[in-house]
Amino acid sequence: MRKVNMQEFLLEPTRYELKSGAVENAPLCPYGNQYQWVGFDKKNNEFVRFTKSVFKKLIKLKEHGN
């Protein structure tokens, strides 16, 4: 999976979102387990990995309902 860093995220923040790891076609972690949250690129319609800073920002937004 492609990794998205903060610089790339800030160029188009509305392009990316967190989805539940239980959604259809969500990738499994390298150990074969289901992720709780997985990144998604709405423009390219693909799952992505986020750097820790981007992931934390998105989790914070999700907690505040934004």
Backbone as ProteinMPNN parsed JSONL, in Angstrom:
{"seq_chain_A": "MRKVNMQEFLLEPTRYELKSGAVENAPLCPYGNQYQWVGFDKKNNEFVRFTKSVFKKLIKLKEHGN", "coords_chain_A": {"N_chain_A": [[0.841, -1.184, 0.0], [0.425, 2.227, -0.706], [2.086, 4.895, 0.981], [1.047, 7.743, 2.77], [2.243, 10.855, 3.581], [2.438, 13.684, 5.886], [2.906, 16.068, 4.444], [1.973, 15.468, 1.845], [-0.676, 14.857, 2.503], [-1.649, 17.362, 3.457], [-1.802, 18.84, 1.122], [-4.157, 18.065, -0.149], [-6.393, 17.607, 1.862], [-9.094, 16.732, 2.042], [-9.236, 14.648, 0.372], [-8.549, 12.286, 1.558], [-9.499, 9.701, 3.904], [-10.468, 7.947, 6.914], [-11.4, 4.597, 7.193], [-13.406, 1.971, 8.494], [-11.78, -1.01, 9.426], [-13.271, -3.179, 8.837], [-14.663, -2.878, 6.496], [-15.722, -3.837, 3.187], [-13.314, -5.403, 1.141], [-11.17, -4.305, 2.518], [-7.741, -4.125, 3.363], [-5.735, -6.617, 5.036], [-3.679, -6.636, 8.008], [-0.062, -7.13, 8.055], [0.186, -9.46, 9.545], [-2.061, -10.864, 9.13], [-4.327, -10.084, 10.463], [-7.284, -8.09, 11.075], [-7.383, -4.616, 10.465], [-8.199, -1.938, 12.733], [-8.742, 0.615, 11.863], [-8.414, 1.911, 8.577], [-6.657, 3.614, 6.013], [-7.937, 5.613, 3.293], [-7.9, 6.64, -0.055], [-9.8, 8.803, -1.682], [-9.735, 9.928, -4.212], [-8.135, 8.273, -5.883], [-9.396, 5.957, -5.355], [-8.434, 3.91, -3.584], [-6.946, 1.906, -0.984], [-4.764, 3.177, 1.525], [-1.731, 3.72, 3.414], [-1.106, 5.679, 6.298], [1.227, 8.062, 7.59], [2.287, 8.261, 11.007], [1.695, 10.804, 12.086], [-0.296, 11.837, 10.365], [-2.272, 9.904, 10.667], [-2.904, 10.221, 13.403], [-3.967, 12.801, 13.352], [-6.265, 12.432, 11.743], [-7.685, 10.596, 13.315], [-8.21, 12.198, 15.529], [-9.89, 14.142, 14.361], [-12.019, 12.467, 13.665], [-12.922, 11.678, 16.179], [-13.971, 14.047, 17.107], [-16.038, 14.386, 15.458], [-15.794, 15.625, 12.957]], "CA_chain_A": [[0.0, 0.0, 0.0], [1.119, 3.511, -0.768], [2.114, 5.613, 2.252], [0.763, 9.174, 2.637], [2.834, 11.628, 4.674], [1.719, 14.912, 6.227], [3.047, 17.031, 3.345], [1.043, 15.051, 0.787], [-2.021, 14.981, 3.059], [-2.044, 18.76, 3.556], [-2.087, 19.364, -0.212], [-5.564, 17.757, -0.441], [-6.864, 16.853, 3.038], [-10.418, 16.133, 1.861], [-9.056, 13.483, -0.498], [-8.266, 11.1, 2.373], [-10.377, 9.438, 5.039], [-10.305, 6.688, 7.621], [-12.539, 3.682, 7.08], [-13.332, 0.823, 9.389], [-11.068, -2.148, 8.853], [-14.249, -4.225, 8.517], [-15.33, -2.625, 5.215], [-15.423, -4.789, 2.131], [-12.033, -5.272, 0.427], [-10.128, -3.673, 3.335], [-6.572, -5.005, 3.469], [-5.378, -7.145, 6.355], [-2.331, -6.262, 8.439], [0.9, -8.139, 7.61], [0.055, -10.689, 10.327], [-3.32, -11.497, 8.76], [-5.418, -9.582, 11.289], [-8.05, -6.968, 10.54], [-7.088, -3.307, 11.041], [-9.354, -1.246, 13.287], [-8.938, 1.712, 10.909], [-7.562, 1.837, 7.393], [-6.717, 4.834, 5.223], [-8.523, 5.479, 1.966], [-7.716, 7.755, -0.972], [-11.049, 8.89, -2.444], [-9.448, 10.312, -5.602], [-7.652, 7.096, -6.609], [-10.224, 4.831, -4.94], [-7.539, 2.847, -3.115], [-6.537, 1.941, 0.413], [-3.419, 3.709, 1.707], [-1.199, 3.804, 4.777], [-0.779, 7.034, 6.71], [2.256, 8.201, 8.599], [1.707, 8.384, 12.346], [1.162, 12.157, 12.292], [-1.55, 11.952, 9.606], [-3.233, 9.013, 11.311], [-3.341, 10.858, 14.649], [-4.807, 13.943, 12.977], [-7.546, 11.912, 11.276], [-8.377, 10.016, 14.471], [-8.688, 13.324, 16.333], [-11.029, 14.69, 13.638], [-13.108, 11.5, 13.751], [-13.417, 11.727, 17.557], [-14.709, 15.296, 17.26], [-17.157, 14.347, 14.521], [-15.57, 16.503, 11.788]], "C_chain_A": [[0.884, 1.244, 0.0], [1.022, 4.205, 0.586], [1.94, 7.108, 1.998], [1.348, 9.89, 3.842], [2.071, 12.94, 4.868], [1.784, 15.935, 5.092], [2.059, 16.718, 2.228], [-0.41, 15.217, 1.255], [-2.504, 16.425, 3.048], [-2.317, 19.418, 2.2], [-3.562, 19.181, -0.575], [-6.168, 16.965, 0.728], [-8.23, 16.192, 2.862], [-10.369, 14.887, 0.977], [-8.959, 12.182, 0.309], [-9.247, 10.951, 3.522], [-9.972, 8.13, 5.712], [-11.574, 5.878, 7.445], [-12.331, 2.567, 8.095], [-12.583, -0.301, 8.681], [-11.984, -3.286, 8.454], [-14.953, -3.998, 7.181], [-14.877, -3.637, 4.173], [-14.134, -4.422, 1.414], [-10.944, -4.567, 1.222], [-8.958, -4.643, 3.47], [-6.376, -5.487, 4.907], [-3.988, -6.655, 6.718], [-1.369, -7.373, 8.005], [0.8, -9.469, 8.359], [-1.277, -11.393, 10.071], [-4.516, -11.064, 9.59], [-6.097, -8.394, 10.62], [-7.617, -5.675, 11.247], [-8.356, -2.745, 11.68], [-9.74, -0.112, 12.342], [-7.97, 1.545, 9.759], [-7.75, 3.123, 6.597], [-7.295, 4.581, 3.843], [-8.329, 6.77, 1.193], [-8.945, 7.792, -1.876], [-10.805, 9.226, -3.915], [-9.033, 9.093, -6.433], [-8.433, 5.831, -6.268], [-9.374, 3.634, -4.515], [-7.243, 3.012, -1.629], [-5.088, 2.395, 0.49], [-3.009, 3.576, 3.174], [-0.91, 5.262, 5.062], [0.414, 7.005, 7.65], [1.56, 8.428, 9.934], [1.06, 9.75, 12.56], [-0.17, 12.357, 11.567], [-2.628, 11.109, 10.271], [-3.786, 9.652, 12.588], [-4.274, 12.03, 14.371], [-6.199, 13.476, 12.554], [-8.356, 11.284, 12.404], [-8.974, 11.134, 15.329], [-9.913, 13.955, 15.67], [-12.246, 13.775, 13.756], [-13.737, 11.524, 15.15], [-14.289, 12.966, 17.789], [-15.852, 15.42, 16.255], [-17.024, 15.263, 13.329], [-15.196, 15.707, 10.58]], "O_chain_A": [[1.942, 1.285, 0.628], [-0.004, 4.116, 1.26], [2.597, 7.677, 1.126], [1.005, 9.584, 4.984], [1.165, 13.259, 4.097], [0.788, 16.605, 4.818], [1.384, 17.616, 1.724], [-1.265, 15.665, 0.492], [-3.645, 16.691, 2.672], [-2.994, 20.445, 2.139], [-4.151, 20.04, -1.231], [-6.426, 15.769, 0.589], [-8.49, 15.168, 3.494], [-11.358, 14.164, 0.858], [-9.255, 11.104, -0.208], [-9.762, 11.937, 4.049], [-9.234, 7.322, 5.149], [-12.683, 6.405, 7.537], [-11.205, 2.272, 8.494], [-12.743, -0.507, 7.478], [-11.551, -4.245, 7.815], [-15.758, -4.831, 6.766], [-13.793, -4.212, 4.268], [-13.898, -3.252, 1.115], [-9.891, -4.255, 0.666], [-9.159, -5.841, 3.667], [-6.804, -4.837, 5.861], [-3.204, -6.299, 5.839], [-1.819, -8.454, 7.623], [1.274, -10.493, 7.867], [-1.588, -12.395, 10.714], [-5.606, -11.617, 9.441], [-5.542, -7.775, 9.712], [-7.5, -5.641, 12.472], [-9.462, -3.038, 11.227], [-10.919, 0.094, 12.056], [-6.841, 1.091, 9.945], [-8.856, 3.657, 6.513], [-7.165, 3.489, 3.288], [-8.562, 7.861, 1.715], [-9.12, 6.924, -2.731], [-11.599, 8.841, -4.773], [-9.518, 8.902, -7.549], [-8.169, 4.763, -6.821], [-9.552, 2.515, -4.997], [-7.287, 4.119, -1.091], [-4.276, 2.048, -0.368], [-3.843, 3.348, 4.05], [-0.512, 6.005, 4.165], [0.597, 6.055, 8.411], [0.372, 8.75, 9.974], [-0.015, 9.839, 13.154], [-1.078, 12.986, 12.111], [-3.766, 11.553, 10.421], [-4.993, 9.626, 12.826], [-5.261, 12.224, 15.08], [-7.201, 14.062, 12.964], [-9.579, 11.423, 12.443], [-10.107, 11.026, 15.798], [-10.883, 14.272, 16.359], [-13.369, 14.249, 13.927], [-14.955, 11.403, 15.283], [-15.233, 12.927, 18.578], [-16.546, 16.436, 16.21], [-18.032, 15.65, 12.737], [-14.972, 16.275, 9.511]]}, "name": "protein", "num_of_chains": 1, "seq": "MRKVNMQEFLLEPTRYELKSGAVENAPLCPYGNQYQWVGFDKKNNEFVRFTKSVFKKLIKLKEHGN"}
